[in-house]
Amino acid sequence: MNAPSPSSVVSALRTLGVAREGLSSIEAALVSGEPQSLGRAFEEAVRAMAEAPGRVIVTGMGKSGLVARKIAATLASTGRPATFLHSAEASHGDLGMVQNGDVVLAISWSGETAELAAIVTYVSRYSIPLIAVTADAGSTLGRKADICLTLPLVKEACPHGLAPTTSTTMQLVLGDALAMALMESKGFTALDFSVFHPGGKLGAKLMLVRDVMHKGEEIPRVTVDARMSAAVVEISSKRFGCVGVFDGEGRLAGIITDGDLRRHMRSDLMDLPVTQIMTRAPITIASDALVAEALEVLSGKISVLLVVDDDKTVVGIVHLHDLLRLGAA
């Protein structure tokens, strides 16, 4: 494959620079203290979407419609029921998707998208809240909306100023910002997130450690009064590359890994007490932790974790290979 020509890289950098300017303008508009500022409208929009008993109906045409579809999907996956309504199909029966209790989020850079007229009329007739995302607050959409999220008017990255580029980037980022603000206002957690993402790598990461750990007789263990000969047998037979050392009351006192064996290799190793070799206060993980959390710990030099419950009793063991088999990494 030929390397991109310098002119292509220059074009890419220019496009990124213009997009960056657009995002910076949104940041400035959000923190503006003016009465009609984007920040105030944003707060109102989040509140309206959070309080609506129905769904968020996201609509738009063309490139704005593609952005609207993505925003609806993001809202739905982060705990806020939402659906996409194709603006052109709305006047051909799909207005029936919009019900009392819903709130409509309409996206149009110009605010004059003809296909939105039927939706604007419909929501006005049935007193359904309308939130607009547009660059022109004085447009038909901006004036008819209950809440207008007015984006700063910026140039497109397209050298002809025609292809929607910077404008759609700004719409998309504002939509993501709305979704994240809603998620945080609702206290939506990673566990809640896992309900909507049960499949693939993400789904694997959102499983709980207790669902993937080995338990019972599979846990390698010796007591604090054991010799290293017993520890080596347990390490070899259980095949986790480690053994937990437990006191007389069954509490975890330490851990011995095959790495410890290599570091302490000597002629009398088998006769030494396990307490002389073990690592005290080993790293553990809670049984109700996410697999993603276990993966983060195991991404370092550690390849195995003992799993504990609320009272610090060891209830299982999980190995990095278990997470790899799940497809979490």
Buried (B, 14 or more C-beta within 10 A) or exposed (E): EEEEEEEEEEBEEEBEEBBEBBBEBBEEBBEEEEEEBBEBBBBBBBBBBBEBEBBBBBBBBBBBBBBBBBBBBBBBBBBBEBBBBBBBBBBEEBBEBBEEEBBBBBBBBBBBBEBBBBBBEBBEEEEBBBBBBBBBBEBBBBEBBBBBBBBBEBEBBBEEEEEBBBBBBBBBBBBBBBBBBBBEEEEBEEEBBBEBBEEEEBBBBBBBBBEBBBBEEEBBBBEBEBBBEBBBBBBEEBEBBBBBBBEEEEEBBBBBBBBBBEEEEEEEBEEBBBBEBBBEEBEBBBBEBBBBBBBEBBEEEBBBBBBBEEEEEBBBBBBBBBBEEBEBB
